[in-house]
Amino acid sequence: MAGLKRLAGLRPVPADWYYRGVLTARSGAAGHLQLRYLGTAGFVLSDARRTVVLDPYLSRPGAMRSLAARLIPDTALIRRVIPHADEVLIGHAHHDHILDAPDLCLQTGARLIGSRSTMMVGHAAGLPDRQLRETAGNEDIACGDWSVHGLPSRHGRLMGRIPFPGDITAPPPWPPRMRHLRHGLVLNWIVRTGGLTVAHIDSADFINEQLDGHRCDVLCLCAIGRKARPHYVRDAVQRLRPRWVVPCHWDTMLTPLHAEPDQIPGVDLPGFMEEIRQAGAEPLLTPMLGDLYFPCQY
């Protein structure tokens, strides 16, 4: 299997690439914001008051099932990994960003927040209206003591094309096939926790003007964007001015959640992290299900 992966251009991440500094320490976590990386573009943000989940994709069916069969969320796995959530934010409605979100909301009672396309997916999966919060972006949405703000964006291109473009205008079949989940409105998220602000860019492109006027302490940034868009890292970091950048969307999304992940072919993680440093921020590459603890005041 390892030989076949190498032939396909798949490479694991060397352990010494991962950040091993003090932000990973579990001791003294009270008064900190915990960030857990779920793989792909997924994160859990939590403190003693709130848990907000972004783009959860834990089920991760393999390549053949993803292409040829209906996509069925792994309910038990979702329950084990994310036992509690208050809100679930969706950046866009492709399967690797939204598939597990309705099930997570059904299990926890969390609100699903996102575009009209995201709402159609929620309806298809059986979520009641009280757990659905549509936004077109550019509004503050209260989440307990926290608030979230969606910034309209655009999806990156893959080999010159946007995969599964367009909107979802009616509830799709459920469980869906990959083609049923078009991206809809793309949103970047600004999550204000009271102590820290986290920005989440889940695709390989964005709109410069939408980022202008916003700042963050932590930026979750899609690693494949460096290859897809000129000056991707520089433009994001210079506009949002984060202290820390957590790379995401660097793994192939095809390996099981608890298996060793492979890098997406063509993603240069060392180069990505060096550009982050050159732009004036600190990169924090985190393993699957790895945790970072950020001091709420620094």
N, C-alpha and C positions, 0 to 999 in steps of 0.2 A: 504493500500500500504506500509506504514512504517513497519507493522508487517511482510509482505512478504519479504521486503528487509532484515530485521534482520535475518529471517530464512535462507535467501540465503547468509548470511555473509557480506552483504553490510552495511557500516557504513558511515555517513557523517563526515566531518572534523569539529571538534569543532572550533568555531570562534577564540578562544584564541591561537590556534596553528599558526595562520597566523602572519607573520611579520608585525609589526605596527610601525616600527622605522622611522627615518627621511628620509630614501630613498623612502618612499611612499608619501612624501609631494609634492604637485603640485606647491607650490610657489617657485619661483626662479628656474624653470625648464630650463630656457635658459642656454646653455652651458653644458647641461646634455645629457646623452644617456638614452632614454626611452626604457624600456623593458616591454612588455605586454604579459602576459601568456594567451594562447588560449585554454588550456586544452590539454590532451594527450601529444604530444611532440612539440606542436606548440607555436611559439613566433613571435612577431613583434619587431624588433629593429629599432629605428629611432632617428634621430636628425634633425637639421634644414636643413641638406643637403641631407639625404638619408633615405630610408625605405627598409629594407631587412626583408623578412618573411621566417620563417623556419617551414616546415612541417604543413601547415595549415589544420585543420580538424574541420570545424565548423558545417557541416550538421548533423553529428552524428545520422544517422538512428538508431532506436531501434534494439534490438537483433533479433526479428523475421524477420524484413525487411532486416537486414544485412545478415542473413543466407539464406533467401529464395527468395530474389528479386534483381533486378538490383539496383545499388546504384546511386541515382540521386543527384547531388550537389544542394544545396539550394541557387540558384543564388541571390535572394533578400537578404538573410541573409549575404552572403559573401560580398555583396556590402555595407551593413550597417556597418558591423564590420571592414572591411578593405577597406576603400574607395580609398586608394592610396598604390602603391607598385612599387619599382624599380626593385628588384630581388626577386625571390622565390627559396629558396634552399630546396632540398629534400634529406633527409638522406637515405631513402630506399623506395621502391615502393609499400609497403603494403597499403591497402585502407585507414587506419587511419592516414597515413602520406601524401598521394598524392591525394586523391579523389578530394579535392577542389582546388588544385593548378592550373590546367589548366584553370578553370573558372575564378579564380582570375587574371591570366595572360591575358586572353581574355578581361576582364573588364578594366584592368589598363594599359595594354601594357608592363607589366613587363616581364623580361626574366625568363624562367624556367631553372634552373641550376641543373644538377645532372648526374646520370649514364646513360648508354645506355638504360636500362629499363625505366628510367624516360623519356627519349626522345621518346620511343615508346608510352608511355601514352600521352605525349604531342601531338604527331602526331594523335593518335586516337581521341583526343578531338578537333582537328582542329586548333591547334596552327601553325602559319607559321614558317618557318625555322629561320627567323630573331629573333624570340623570344625563340629559343632553343639553349642552350649552354651545350654540353656534356663534361664531364670530367671523367677521370679514377682516379682522385685524384693526390696528390703530385704535384700540380701546383698552382701558384698564378693567380687569375682571378680578373682583375680590375673591380670595381663597382663604377664608379665616383671616388671620393676621398677615398673611402673604397677599401678593397680587401678581397677576400674570398679564402680559401684554404681547399680542401677536403682531409681527411685522410682516406685511406681504412680501413675498419673495418669488423666486423662480427656480425651477428644477434644473439641475445640471444635465449636460448631454453625455451620452455614452456612445463612443465611436461616432460622434457627429449627430446623434439622434436622441430625442427624449423618449425613454421607454414608457409605454402606456400613458400617453398624454390625454388631457381632457378632463371633464368633470363626470362625477357619478350623479345622475339626475333623478334616480329612483333607487329604492333599496335593491341591492344586487342579490343574486342567489346566495344562500348561506347553508353550509360552508361554501366559500367562493372558489373559483379558479383564479389563477394569477391575473388573467386578462380582465377579470371583472373589476379589479381594483385600480382604477385610474387615479392619477395623483391629485386632481382637483386643485384648489387654491393651495399654494405652498406658503407656510408660515414659519418664520423664525420666532423664537420665544425669548422674552425677557422675563425672568422670574425674580421678583423682589421678595426677599425673605425677612426683611426688617434689619438684618445685620449685614447681609451680603446680597449682591445681585449676580445672577447667573444668566448668561446668554447661551442659546442653543441654536446652532446652524446645522441643519440635518441633511443638507444637500450640497451639491458641488457648484452652486452658484448662489448669488444673492443680488439685491438691488442696493447699490451704494447709498443712495439718498434715503432709503428706509432705515439704514443703520445710523445715519448722521443724527446727532443730538442725543444718542443713548450711550451709556457707559456701563461697564460690568466689572466685577472682580474676577469672575471665572468665566471662561469661554469654552464651550464644548464645540469643537470644530471638525468638520468632515474632511478626513485625510485625502480622499480621492479628489477633492476640489483643487488641490495643487496642480494636478495634471490636466484638469478639465477647463480651468479658467486662468488667464494670465493675472498675476499679482493677487491671487486669491488670499494667501496668508497675510501679505502686507496690508491689503485694503481692509480686511476684517480687523486685524489687530490695531492698526492706526486709527480706525474709526471708533471701536469699542473700548480701547485702552485697557484690556484686562491685565491683571497681575499674573494670572495663571491661565494656561490653555491645555485642555484635556482632549487629545485626539480621539476621534470616533470614526466609525464607518471605514475602518481599515481592514476588517476581517471579512472573510468570504461569505458569511452568513449561512453557509451550507453544512458546517460541522455541528454536531450536537453541542448544546450549551456547555456541558461539563468536559468536553474533549478539548485537546490542545488546538487553538484556533490557527488558521492559516491566513497569511496576508493576501489581500487582493493582488493579483499579478499587476505589476506596474506601479504599485504604491511604494514610494521610497520613504519609509518612516524616518530614518536618520536625516534625510534631506528635509523632510517636513518639519522635524523638530529643530533643526538648525535654522530654518527660515523663521520659526517662531522666536528663537533667541535673538536673531538679527533684528526682528521687528520690535524687540524690547519687552517680551514676556517670557515666562518660564514654562516650558512644556512638561506635562505630567502624564506620560504614557502609562496606562493602567491596564492590568490583565482583566480577562473576563471575570465578572463578579468581584473585582477588586474594589476596595474602599479607599476613599480619601476623606480626611476630616479637616475642614477649613475653619479657622477661628472666626467667630462671628464679628469680632472687632480686631483690627490689626494695625 
